[in-house]
Amino acid sequence: MIDIDTKLFRSFLCVAAEQSFSTAARRLEYSQATMSLHIRALEEKLGARLLHRSPHNVTLTAEGHRLLPEIRALVDMHDRMVGRLQSGPVYGQVRLGVEEACAVSLLPGLLKYVVEEHPSMDLDVRCEPGERLGHMVEARLLDLAVVSLPREEPSALVLQRPQLHWVASPDFRLDSEAPVPVAWGEKDSPFRAAGIAELSRRGIASREIFRSSDEQAVKVAVAAGIAVTVMAEGTIPDTFKVLLPRATLPPLGKAFIQLLERPGPHSEATELVKRKIIDTYRELDRRTPPMADAV
């Protein structure tokens, strides 16, 4: 009989989702050496090579692909069993990921609700880019994630479809003879992808003069009047102006704010948080007036 510690399975799921030992190690708060030992121990116990390792990336072997859904199901079953044994009516931990662009509108009400209505619940919130949060759900590091993506995920629940807009500071003036100066979030930002795609599709020249993984830093650059950026309706500060599409700025589509869920039955605590998230976005839709005063 071979007994395998679930931390070995969790390490494998995280490396498979992130395709990186170092990133997976940071996610699980292990050293990279410990992560490598976990994967090696799992492969030895299973008698199979699960991952191809190279200096630049990590990919699944054929056996890794075959075992991935079984390992996910095993970890899910383990966590449901432990949750049933340890949880009271509304006790337990909920691991929630929220994309930074969604945090301001969602988190204040959600945190207040949990603290006041369910003080025994442990809500662990991570703020990361949407693509990264999706990987964390796949790796069973999160129970729920609210993300803004440029496409609808078949397995996700769409919470909102806000219009995307070009925005700038009130004193910004666009020079039609020069490349459009832009400030972006990091490379996997869906807003950055949408803006770049439309500029490229219409052959409009642009110049990236600022980029940061910190959304607040991007807002500071825009507020300084040096660049434009793309933001979703409902998240645009009152201190910014919306720029109408014109010859030097193409029209944009919509963002898709979605709720990603860890597969399988949820704990009661997770279901409560899920319902509160859905209710919050329904209320936001009722309260948000149509965008006006674009210039």
C-alpha positions as CSV (number, residue, x, y, z in Angstrom):
1,M,0.0,0.0,0.0
2,I,1.4,3.4,-1.0
3,D,0.3,6.4,1.0
4,I,0.8,9.8,-0.7
5,D,0.6,13.1,1.2
6,T,-1.9,15.5,-0.4
7,K,0.8,18.3,-0.3
8,L,2.6,16.4,-3.1
9,F,-0.6,16.4,-5.2
10,R,-1.1,20.1,-4.5
11,S,2.4,20.8,-5.5
12,F,1.9,19.0,-8.8
13,L,-1.4,20.8,-9.5
14,C,0.3,24.2,-8.9
15,V,3.3,23.5,-11.1
16,A,1.0,22.2,-13.9
17,A,-1.1,25.3,-13.7
18,E,1.7,27.8,-13.5
19,Q,4.1,25.9,-15.8
20,S,6.9,27.0,-13.5
21,F,8.5,25.6,-10.4
22,S,9.5,29.0,-9.0
23,T,6.1,30.6,-9.5
24,A,4.4,27.5,-8.0
25,A,6.8,27.6,-5.0
26,R,5.8,31.2,-4.3
27,R,2.1,30.4,-4.5
28,L,2.4,27.6,-2.0
29,E,5.0,29.5,0.1
30,Y,7.7,26.8,-0.4
31,S,11.3,27.1,-1.5
32,Q,12.0,26.1,-5.1
33,A,14.1,23.2,-3.7
34,T,11.2,22.0,-1.6
35,M,8.9,22.2,-4.6
36,S,11.3,20.1,-6.7
37,L,11.5,17.5,-3.9
38,H,7.7,17.3,-3.7
39,I,7.5,16.6,-7.4
40,R,10.3,14.1,-7.4
41,A,8.8,12.3,-4.4
42,L,5.4,12.1,-6.2
43,E,6.9,10.8,-9.4
44,E,8.8,8.1,-7.4
45,K,5.7,7.0,-5.5
46,L,3.7,6.8,-8.7
47,G,6.5,5.3,-10.7
48,A,5.9,7.7,-13.6
49,R,7.4,10.9,-15.0
50,L,4.8,13.6,-14.8
51,L,6.6,16.7,-16.0
52,H,9.1,17.7,-18.7
53,R,11.6,20.2,-17.3
54,S,13.7,22.6,-19.3
55,P,15.5,25.9,-18.4
56,H,12.6,28.0,-19.9
57,N,9.4,26.1,-19.2
58,V,7.7,23.1,-17.6
59,T,5.2,20.9,-19.5
60,L,3.2,17.8,-18.7
61,T,4.2,14.4,-20.0
62,A,1.7,12.1,-21.5
63,E,1.3,10.4,-18.1
64,G,1.0,13.8,-16.4
65,H,-1.9,14.8,-18.8
66,R,-3.6,11.4,-18.0
67,L,-3.3,11.8,-14.2
68,L,-4.1,15.5,-14.0
69,P,-7.9,15.2,-13.8
70,E,-7.7,12.2,-11.4
71,I,-5.3,14.2,-9.1
72,R,-7.7,17.2,-9.2
73,A,-10.6,15.0,-8.3
74,L,-8.7,13.4,-5.5
75,V,-7.7,16.7,-3.9
76,D,-11.3,18.0,-4.3
77,M,-12.7,14.9,-2.6
78,H,-10.2,15.2,0.2
79,D,-11.1,18.9,0.8
80,R,-14.8,18.3,0.7
81,M,-14.5,15.5,3.3
82,V,-12.4,17.7,5.6
83,G,-14.8,20.6,5.1
84,R,-17.8,18.5,6.2
85,L,-16.0,17.3,9.3
86,Q,-14.7,20.7,10.4
87,S,-17.3,23.2,9.3
88,G,-20.3,24.3,11.3
89,P,-23.3,26.0,9.6
90,V,-21.2,29.0,8.3
91,Y,-17.7,28.2,9.5
92,G,-14.7,27.5,7.4
93,Q,-12.2,29.2,5.1
94,V,-13.1,30.7,1.7
95,R,-10.2,31.5,-0.6
96,L,-11.2,34.3,-2.9
97,G,-9.3,35.9,-5.7
98,V,-10.3,39.3,-7.0
99,E,-8.7,41.1,-9.9
100,E,-7.5,44.6,-8.9
101,A,-9.9,46.3,-11.3
102,C,-12.9,44.7,-9.6
103,A,-11.7,45.1,-6.0
104,V,-13.0,48.7,-5.4
105,S,-16.6,47.9,-6.4
106,L,-16.8,44.4,-4.8
107,L,-14.6,44.1,-1.7
108,P,-15.9,46.9,0.7
109,G,-19.4,45.5,0.8
110,L,-18.3,41.9,0.8
111,L,-15.8,42.3,3.6
112,K,-18.4,44.2,5.7
113,Y,-21.0,41.4,5.1
114,V,-18.6,38.7,6.2
115,V,-17.4,40.5,9.3
116,E,-20.9,41.6,10.4
117,E,-23.1,38.6,9.3
118,H,-20.7,35.7,9.5
119,P,-17.8,36.5,11.9
120,S,-16.8,32.8,12.2
121,M,-16.0,32.7,8.5
122,D,-12.4,33.0,7.4
123,L,-12.3,35.0,4.1
124,D,-8.8,34.9,2.5
125,V,-8.6,37.4,-0.3
126,R,-5.9,37.5,-3.0
127,C,-5.7,40.4,-5.5
128,E,-3.9,39.4,-8.7
129,P,-4.3,39.7,-12.5
130,G,-7.2,37.7,-13.9
131,E,-5.2,35.2,-15.9
132,R,-3.1,34.4,-12.8
133,L,-6.2,34.0,-10.7
134,G,-7.6,31.5,-13.3
135,H,-4.4,29.4,-12.9
136,M,-4.8,29.5,-9.1
137,V,-8.4,28.2,-9.4
138,E,-7.1,25.4,-11.6
139,A,-4.4,24.5,-9.1
140,R,-7.0,24.4,-6.3
141,L,-5.3,27.4,-4.5
142,L,-8.6,29.3,-4.7
143,D,-12.3,28.4,-4.3
144,L,-13.6,31.4,-6.2
145,A,-12.2,34.2,-8.3
146,V,-13.7,37.4,-9.8
147,V,-11.8,38.2,-13.0
148,S,-12.1,40.5,-16.0
149,L,-11.2,38.8,-19.2
150,P,-11.4,39.7,-22.9
151,R,-13.5,36.6,-23.6
152,E,-16.3,34.5,-21.9
153,E,-15.1,31.4,-20.3
154,P,-17.5,28.5,-20.9
155,S,-17.3,27.3,-17.3
156,A,-17.6,30.7,-15.7
157,L,-20.6,32.8,-14.6
158,V,-20.6,36.2,-16.3
159,L,-21.3,38.9,-13.6
160,Q,-21.1,42.0,-15.8
161,R,-20.3,43.1,-19.3
162,P,-19.0,46.7,-18.9
163,Q,-18.0,48.9,-21.8
164,L,-14.4,49.7,-22.2
165,H,-13.3,53.3,-22.7
166,W,-10.2,55.3,-23.4
167,V,-9.6,57.6,-20.4
168,A,-7.2,60.4,-19.6
169,S,-6.7,63.3,-17.2
170,P,-9.0,66.4,-17.9
171,D,-6.0,68.5,-19.1
172,F,-4.7,65.8,-21.5
173,R,-4.6,66.8,-25.2
174,L,-4.2,64.2,-27.9
175,D,-1.9,65.1,-30.7
176,S,-3.3,63.7,-33.9
177,E,0.1,63.9,-35.6
178,A,2.0,61.8,-33.0
179,P,1.7,58.2,-31.8
180,V,-0.9,57.8,-29.1
181,P,0.9,57.8,-25.7
182,V,-0.3,54.9,-23.6
183,A,0.1,53.6,-20.0
184,W,-0.6,50.0,-19.4
185,G,-0.9,47.4,-16.7
186,E,1.3,44.3,-16.9
187,K,1.3,42.2,-20.1
188,D,-1.5,39.8,-19.2
189,S,-4.0,42.7,-18.5
190,P,-7.1,42.2,-20.6
191,F,-7.6,46.0,-20.9
192,R,-4.1,46.3,-22.3
193,A,-4.7,43.5,-24.7
194,A,-8.0,45.1,-25.9
195,G,-6.4,48.5,-26.5
196,I,-3.4,47.1,-28.3
197,A,-5.5,44.9,-30.5
198,E,-7.8,47.7,-31.6
199,L,-4.9,50.1,-32.2
200,S,-3.1,47.5,-34.3
201,R,-6.2,46.4,-36.2
202,R,-6.8,50.0,-37.4
203,G,-3.1,50.8,-38.0
204,I,-2.9,53.5,-35.4
205,A,0.6,54.1,-34.0
206,S,1.1,54.2,-30.3
207,R,4.0,54.7,-27.9
208,E,4.1,52.9,-24.5
209,I,5.5,55.4,-22.1
210,F,4.6,53.7,-18.8
211,R,3.8,50.2,-17.7
212,S,3.4,48.8,-14.2
213,S,1.9,45.7,-12.5
214,D,0.5,48.1,-9.9
215,E,-2.9,49.5,-11.1
216,Q,-2.6,52.5,-8.9
217,A,0.7,53.4,-10.5
218,V,-0.9,53.3,-13.9
219,K,-3.6,55.7,-12.6
220,V,-1.0,58.0,-11.3
221,A,0.7,58.1,-14.8
222,V,-2.7,58.9,-16.4
223,A,-3.5,61.5,-13.8
224,A,-0.2,63.2,-14.6
225,G,-1.5,63.9,-18.1
226,I,1.2,62.1,-19.9
227,A,-0.8,59.2,-21.4
228,V,-4.2,57.5,-22.0
229,T,-5.2,54.1,-20.9
230,V,-8.2,51.7,-21.1
231,M,-10.6,51.2,-18.2
232,A,-14.0,49.6,-17.8
233,E,-17.2,51.5,-17.2
234,G,-18.0,51.6,-13.5
235,T,-14.3,51.7,-12.5
236,I,-13.3,55.1,-13.9
237,P,-12.4,57.7,-11.3
238,D,-14.4,60.9,-11.3
239,T,-11.1,62.8,-11.8
240,F,-10.6,61.2,-15.3
241,K,-12.4,62.0,-18.5
242,V,-13.6,59.5,-21.1
243,L,-12.3,60.1,-24.6
244,L,-14.7,59.4,-27.5
245,P,-13.4,57.2,-30.3
246,R,-12.0,59.3,-33.2
247,A,-9.5,58.9,-36.0
248,T,-6.6,58.5,-33.5
249,L,-8.6,56.4,-31.0
250,P,-10.5,53.3,-32.1
251,P,-13.8,52.2,-30.5
252,L,-13.4,49.4,-27.9
253,G,-15.6,46.4,-27.0
254,K,-16.7,45.1,-23.7
255,A,-14.9,43.4,-20.8
256,F,-16.3,40.3,-19.2
257,I,-16.3,40.2,-15.5
258,Q,-16.7,36.6,-14.5
259,L,-16.8,34.3,-11.5
260,L,-14.5,31.3,-11.7
261,E,-15.3,28.4,-9.4
262,R,-13.3,25.5,-8.1
263,P,-15.1,22.4,-9.6
264,G,-17.2,20.2,-7.3
265,P,-19.5,20.9,-4.4
266,H,-18.8,24.0,-2.3
267,S,-18.9,24.4,1.4
268,E,-21.7,26.5,2.8
269,A,-19.3,29.3,3.5
270,T,-18.2,29.3,-0.1
271,E,-21.8,29.3,-1.3
272,L,-22.6,32.3,0.9
273,V,-19.7,34.3,-0.5
274,K,-20.7,33.3,-4.1
275,R,-24.3,34.5,-3.5
276,K,-23.1,37.7,-2.0
277,I,-20.8,38.4,-5.0
278,I,-23.7,37.8,-7.5
279,D,-26.0,40.0,-5.5
280,T,-23.4,42.8,-5.4
281,Y,-23.0,42.8,-9.1
282,R,-26.8,42.8,-9.7
283,E,-27.0,45.8,-7.4
284,L,-24.2,47.5,-9.2
285,D,-26.1,47.1,-12.5
286,R,-29.2,48.6,-11.0
287,R,-27.3,51.6,-9.6
288,T,-24.9,52.3,-12.5
289,P,-26.2,55.1,-14.8
290,P,-25.3,55.2,-18.5
291,M,-21.9,56.7,-19.2
292,A,-22.2,60.4,-20.3
293,D,-20.1,63.5,-20.8
294,A,-17.4,61.7,-22.9
295,V,-15.2,64.2,-24.8
